[in-house]
Every structure is written in C-alpha cells, then in structure tokens.
Amino acid sequence: MEHELKILPEYFEEVKRRNKTFELREDNKNYKVGDTLRLLEFDNEHYTGRECRRTILYILKNVEKYGLKEGFVILAMK
C-alpha cells in the first residue's frame, strides 16, 4: 500500500539526502512494514511539486513508557 503524506521543506530535504531515515506520525493510516510512503513537500500553503518515496522497514509503537505518546508511531524507512 502507498500512503501520501505532507512533509515540510526542512524535513523533506533531509529525507531526500537520506540523512533522516524515520518519520514520527499519527497512527491513523494502518501502516505496515513494506508499505510505501509518498512524501510530498508542503510549505504550509501549497505543495511544491517535489516528492520522494520511501519503504517502511520497521514500526515503533505502544511504548509510552519510553516517551512515544499513544496514537503515534515512528516509521523507520529506506
């Protein structure tokens, strides 16, 4: 499955350069390992036309005792 997600320019650039290999997201899209993230750069007013795709490698969730708020996930991606 492919998920379309908005991403701010400062984060988009780091993902594009492969320096940022994770996303912190609300757990509202039934993410699964192997799914594709289609990250669309959004500058708070409109889409810039830049995008990149990454594959989910690992999903961290349900670890409130370590500070990850309930209802959120950290998605490791390549």
VEXKOL-832132 format. One record per residue (C-alpha): residue in one letter; x, y, z. Coordinates in steps of 0.25 Angstrom, whole numbers, padded with zeros to 4 digits, always signed. Layout:
N
AXYZ...
***
This chain:
78
M+0000+0000+0000E+0005+0014-0003H+0002+0026+0007E+0002+0040+0003L+0008+0049+0014K+0011+0064+0014I+0025+0068+0019L+0031+0081+0022P+0043+0086+0013E+0053+0085+0024Y+0050+0071+0027F+0048+0067+0012E+0062+0071+0009E+0068+0063+0020V+0059+0051+0015K+0064+0053+0001R+0078+0053+0005R+0076+0041+0013N+0080+0047+0026K+0066+0046+0032T+0062+0031+0032F+0050+0032+0040E+0036+0039+0042L+0028+0042+0054R+0014+0041+0050E+0000+0040+0056D-0004+0025+0055N-0016+0027+0047K-0013+0020+0033N-0011+0006+0037Y+0004+0006+0033K+0010-0007+0031V+0025-0012+0028G+0027-0012+0013D+0017+0000+0011T+0022+0011+0002L+0022+0026+0008R+0020+0036-0003L+0025+0049+0003L+0020+0062-0003E+0027+0074+0000F+0018+0085+0006D+0022+0099+0010N+0009+0101+0019E+0002+0108+0008H+0003+0099-0004Y+0011+0087-0010T+0024+0090-0016G+0024+0079-0026R+0035+0071-0020E+0033+0057-0015C+0041+0045-0011R+0037+0030-0008R+0042+0022+0004T+0039+0008+0008I+0035+0005+0023L+0045-0004+0029Y+0041-0004+0044I+0029+0002+0052L+0031+0006+0067K+0018+0008+0075N+0012+0005+0088V+0024+0009+0096E+0018+0021+0105K+0028+0017+0116Y+0039+0022+0107G+0032+0035+0103L+0025+0031+0090K+0011+0037+0092E-0001+0027+0090G-0006+0029+0076F+0007+0032+0069V+0017+0023+0062I+0032+0024+0058L+0034+0019+0044A+0048+0014+0040M+0049+0016+0025K+0059+0013+0014
***
